[in-house]
Amino acid sequence: MPEPRPLRRPLCPPHPDPPPTNSTSPPPIHYFLALDLRNVLPLLPRLLGSLLETIRFLGPSSCYLSIIEGHSPDGTLSVLTALTPHLAALNIRYHLQSSSLNPSAADRIARLAALRNLALAPLLASPTLFAAPADTTILFLNDVALCAEDVLELAHQRRVQQADMTCAVDWTHVGRDPTFYDVWVARTMKGDSFFEIPPSGSWDFAWNLFWNDKATRERFVARRPFQVFSCWNGAVAVGAEAMMTGGVRFRAPREDRGECFQGEPQLFCKDLWFGGWGRVAVVPSVNIEYGDEKGRLIKEGKGYTSRWTAVETEEEARIEWVDEPPREVKCMPTYDNQYWQAWNASLPLD
């Protein structure tokens, strides 16, 4: 019998010790980490390890961890439950809830939105635990293989760029080479998808990112942050003000009012723009994947985040923000049904 092949997880670089603090009283919570997880048992060592290292650096008393688990049959809930006393011993505030909502059933987008809102519920239910809304950052992660430096860079870029939301770049392997994954959600400042998808649904042009946006393409290739209309890409840092004081929530499209059928993250960005929080950016130094082995390949091929930040200057990275969204945004309910629609169709919300 052949020996089992060792699992090749991303080898995350060690992160420096957290900065010292002289405070004797617990500070308000500045970072709210939110996740929706289901059937991700093999991914948990890498994902949870990176989360704990992130919290250690930011300071356990400055963080709140909220996880919504989706009735996983693989033991995911058992592991997350077993963490409870250990996180308490580290003074990490931890909310774990299991939900029977199944996005694979009917009303997929509405159910996904509901699950994301469940993850945010502790923040909205107890706002006095947290710093001022403008000083609180939500770190919302998908089930991705990533490093602590990825999460910290998203948080850092949100602060230094004075951004409302920053996103990673997520990849998938539909063939030999990696391709950008979140193409259904992400839209450039021209309102277009990150790569062209013909009505046939072919991803043959996936290698040609930002084919019609030279300035964005140049910043992407140079690993410099750039503004977009919408993104999610597996991991985001978003200011809490829009949720805590602006009433922004994840939601489903209002097709009864002619709104394009689209994913809840794209609608979330659309509502951010409508509320005046349109500084949305992609941070292309942060590259992630959805599995351990392919995640390691992405890090080896695209470079660990610290590889790029080590040679980046603040001036080079600075985004020249545009205050107005694109007049129209490409709607893509299905690949063979693509059209353009006003960016603010169906708004304001009633």
N, C-alpha and C positions, 0 to 999 in steps of 0.2 A: 504494500500500500504506500503510495507516495506521501511524503511529509506535507502537512498543511502549509500553504503559502502564507508567509507573514503579511499582515495587513499594513499597507504603506499609507500612513496618515501624513498630512502636512507637518513638516518639522518646523514649528513656529520658532522664530528667534526669541531668546530670552529677553524679557522686558526689564528695564531698570526698576529699582525700588521706588515706591511712591515718595513724593516729596514730604518732608517732615511737617508736622503741624504742632502748633503751640496751644491750640484750643483745649480747654478742659471741659467744655460743654458740647454735647452733640450738635453738629450744625444741621440746618434744614437739609432735606434731601434735594439734590440737584440733578440726579440722573435716575430715570425710570426705564428699566430694561424690560421689554415686553416680547413674548414669543408665543406662537401657536404651534404646538408639536403633536404629531401623530405618527406612530409606527416608525420611529427613528432610533431604535435602540443601538444599532451599530455606530451611529453618528455621535451619540451622547458623550463619549469620553473626550473627543476633540472639542465639541461645541461647549460642553459644560466647563471643561478645563480653561478654554479661552474666556468664557464668561467670568469665571472666578478670578482669573488673572486681571481682567479688566476691572472688576470690582475692587480687588486688592489695591490696584494703582489709584483708582478714583477715591478710594476710602469707603469701607463698608457702611459707615454711618451716613455717607452721602448718596447711597444707592438703595433702590427698591427693585426687587426682581419679581416679575409677574409672568406666570406661565399658565396657559390654557392647554390642557391635554385632551385629545379627541378620542377617548375610549379605545386605546391601542391594544390590539391582541398580542403584541410582541413583548410586553413587559416594560414599555416605556414609562407607564404610570408608576409601576413599582419602584423603578429607579428614582424617579422624581420625588416620590413620597419618602423614600429612604433618605433623601438629602435633607429633609426638614430639620432634624435635630442638629446636623452638622452645620447647616447655614445659620441656625439660631446661635450656635456656639461661637460663630464668627461675627455675631451681631449684624447679620444681613437680614433685612426684612424681606419676607418671601411669601408670595401669594400663589398657591397652586389650586387650580380648579379643573375638574374633569367635565367635559361637555359632550352631550350626545348629538349635537348638531353635526350633520354629515354633509359636507359640500358636494359630494358625488351624487347626492340625490337631487331633487328638483330645486330650482331657485339657487343655483350654485353661487352667483355673485352676492346675493342677499345673505346667504349663510356664511360666506367668507367674511363679509363685512361685519356680521354679527359676532363672529369669533374674534376678529380684531378688536372690536369695541369691548368685548368681554375682557380682553387682555389689558385694556386701558382703564377698566372700571375702578380699580383701587386708587388710581391717580385722581379721578374725577369725584370719587366718593369722599376722599379725605384730603382736600386741597391744602389744609392748614399744616399738614406734615411736610409740605414741600416749600422750596424757595419761591420767590416771586415768579409768576408764570414766565416772564421774559428771561429768567435765570435758570429755568428748568429745561432739561433736554430729555427727550424720549429717544431711546435707542431700541428700535424695533427690528428684530431679526427673524428671518425665515430659517428653515432647517438646512443650514449651510455649514460647510467645513471652512472655518476661518480662524484667524489668529487674533489675540488681544490687540495687537497693533493695528489691525484693520478697523476694529470698533473705535479705538481711541483716535485714529486718524479722521474718521467720519465726524466724531465729536469735535475734534480740534478744528477741522476745516469749517464746520458750522459756526464756530466762535470767531475764528480769525477772519473769515470771509463775511461775517455778519449775515450769514445765510439763514433762511427759514427752514431749509431742508437740504441734506446732502445724502447722496446715494452711492453705493458701491457699483462695480460692474460685475454682473454675474454671467457665468459661462456654462455651456452644456456641450456634451460630445454626442452629436447625432451621427457623426462619421469619425474619421481618423483625427481631424483637427477640431479644436474647440470653436464654437460659434456663440455669439452673444445670445443670451437666453430670453430676456424680458421684452422682446420686441413688440408684443401685443400691447404693453402698457406704456413703454417709453416713447416720448415725442420730443423732437428738437424744438428750438426756438423758431424754426420755419414751420412747425406744426406737423412735420413728417416723421415717419418711423425711422429708426436708426439704420436700417437697411431696407432695400426694396424687396417686396414680396409680390410676385405677379399673381393674377387670379388663379393660376394653377396651384398655388400654395407652395411652390418650390422655394427652398432656401438656398438655391444655387448662388445667390448674390450676397449671402451672409458675410462673406469675407470683405465685402466692399462697404464698410461702415461709413456713414456720413458722406455718401457719394455725391450729394447735392448741397453740401455745406462745408466749404473749404476751411473756413476759420475754425469751426468746431473740430473738423478732422485733424487739423494741425495741432490743436491743443490735446486732443485725444492721443495722438501718436507720441507727443512729448510728455504724456502723463500729467498734464496740468488741468486743474478743475475747470469745468465749463458749465454755463447756464443751459437749462433745458426747460421745456414746458412741463414735462412730467417724467417721473422715473420711480422705480422701487428697487429693482435689481438685487433683491435678496437681503439687503441690509440698509437701514437708513438712520440718520440722526435728524430729528425734527424738533423745532422749538415747541414747547408745550402751550404757549400763549394761545394759539389758534384753537386748541381743544379746551383749555381751562377757562378762557374768557370769551372766545369767539364762537363757541358752539359747533366747531367743525367735527364731524364724525365720519367714519367709513359708512358707505351706503351703496345701494344698488342703483342702476340707471333708471331714470323716470321715462320709460318708453312710452307711457301714456301721454306724455307731453312732447314727444318727438325727440327725446334725448337719445343720442347714439348708445347702442349696447356696448359697454366697455367694462373693464375691470375696476374693482373698488379702489386700487391704488391710483389709477389715472383720475378717477372721480375725486379722490382725496386731494390730489394736486390741483385739479380744476377749482375745487372749492377754496383751497388755499389762495390761489390767484384772485378769486372773486372777493375774498376777504382782505386783500391787500398784502398777503404773504407770498409774493411771487418770486422770491429769491431761492429758486430750486436749482440744485447743481449736482452734477456727477463728478465723483472724485476717481479718476481712472488709475490712480496708483493703487487702489484697493480692488483686487481681483479675487473672486471667490467662485466656488463650485458647490454642487449639492451632494457630493460624496467624498469620502476620505481619499481614495486612491486618485480619482480624477482631480480632486482639490489639490493634491500634492503636485500633480502634473501642471496644473494652472500656475501654482506658485513657482515651480521650476521654469516654466516657459514664459510667463508674463512678468515674473519678478515679485519678490516679497515687497510689501509696502515700504519697509525701511530702506530698501535699495533705492527707491525713487526719492523719498523724502530727504535722504542724506545728501543729495546733490541739488535739491530744489531750493531756490531762493524765494523769499516772500514776494518780491516784486514780480518774478516770473509766474508765480501761482495766482496772483491777484486777479479776480474776475471783474471785468467791467460790466456791471449789472445793467440790464435793460428793464425798464419799469413796465413796459406794455407787453402783454402776451401776443402771440401770433393771432392775426385776425380770424383765421380758420385753422382747424386741427383735423388731421386725417382720422376718419372713423373706419374701423375695420372689424365689424361684427363677425364676419367670416372673410376668408381670403378672397373669395370670388365676389364679395360685395363690399367694395371700398369706395368711400366718397368723402368729401370735405364738408365740415359743418362748423358754424360759428363756435368759437371756443367757449362762449358762455351760454350756449343753448340750454333752455329750461331754467335758467337762474333768473331771479333769486329763488332760494328754497322757501316754500310757504311755511 
